[in-house]
Amino acid sequence: MFTGFSPETIDFLWGIRMNNNREWFLEHKKQYVDTLYEPMKALGKGLFQPFLDRPGNILKVSRIYRDARMHHAVPYKESLWICIRQDVDWWAENPCLYFEINPDQVHYGFFWWQPKAATMEEFRKRISAMPDEFLKLIADTQTAVGQPITAALYKRPKVAEDSRLAPFFGWKGQIGCVREEPIGPDLFSPQLEQRVAEFFDKLIPLYEYCNQFKV
């Protein structure tokens, strides 16, 4: 059961930012496990409950260790995240719902980082064929969450025959609806899980719509 993070969680994250080396990490590994990794797993387990009966979804908890094969300058990440997504080869090409914590803030919501160009072509075909369905989804989602859905745009977007779809024909990647919160007392309460779960629930229709496009 998720009972909240703690000031010690943030102490560890600041510590790894300022002391990103194996010696410091090993000295503070118990603090990492007890105050960051285990609470994150518990939060993920709670947030995943609505997805247990939705086929194909999995829950991932990130590793704090950087991939040594990538020759990073430092061995550890200064954040930890959980991700709900389809069981796919590379998460970045597919939509996800996520929660991440770092020394400065938490952020969570819907994100579709690097969809394939062919996937976005299928996306444009679908919204062109059924524009009212898509536009209603966007309007309903933005009203429910109280904020816009944003995206990185093509420099030269495709031309939409339906002018209402023109903004969405420009979508290239980094498609997201993300909420950010500063580090504060609300982070140290079990109510954090409910707050994130309610935000996820409002984003599920968008998440499931975008999961249709796999090329």
Buried (B, 14 or more C-beta within 10 A) or exposed (E): EBEBBBEBBBBBBBBBBEBBEEEBBEEBEEBBEBBBBEBBBBBBBBBBEBBEEBEEBEBBBBEBEBEEEEEEEEBBBBBBBBBBBBEBEEBEBBBBBBBBBBBBBBBBBBBBBBBBEEBBBBBBEBBBEEBEEBBEBBEEBBEBBEEEBEBEBBEEBEEBEEEEBEEBBBBBBBBBBBBEBEBEEEBBBEEBBEBBBEBBEBBBBBBEBBBEBEE
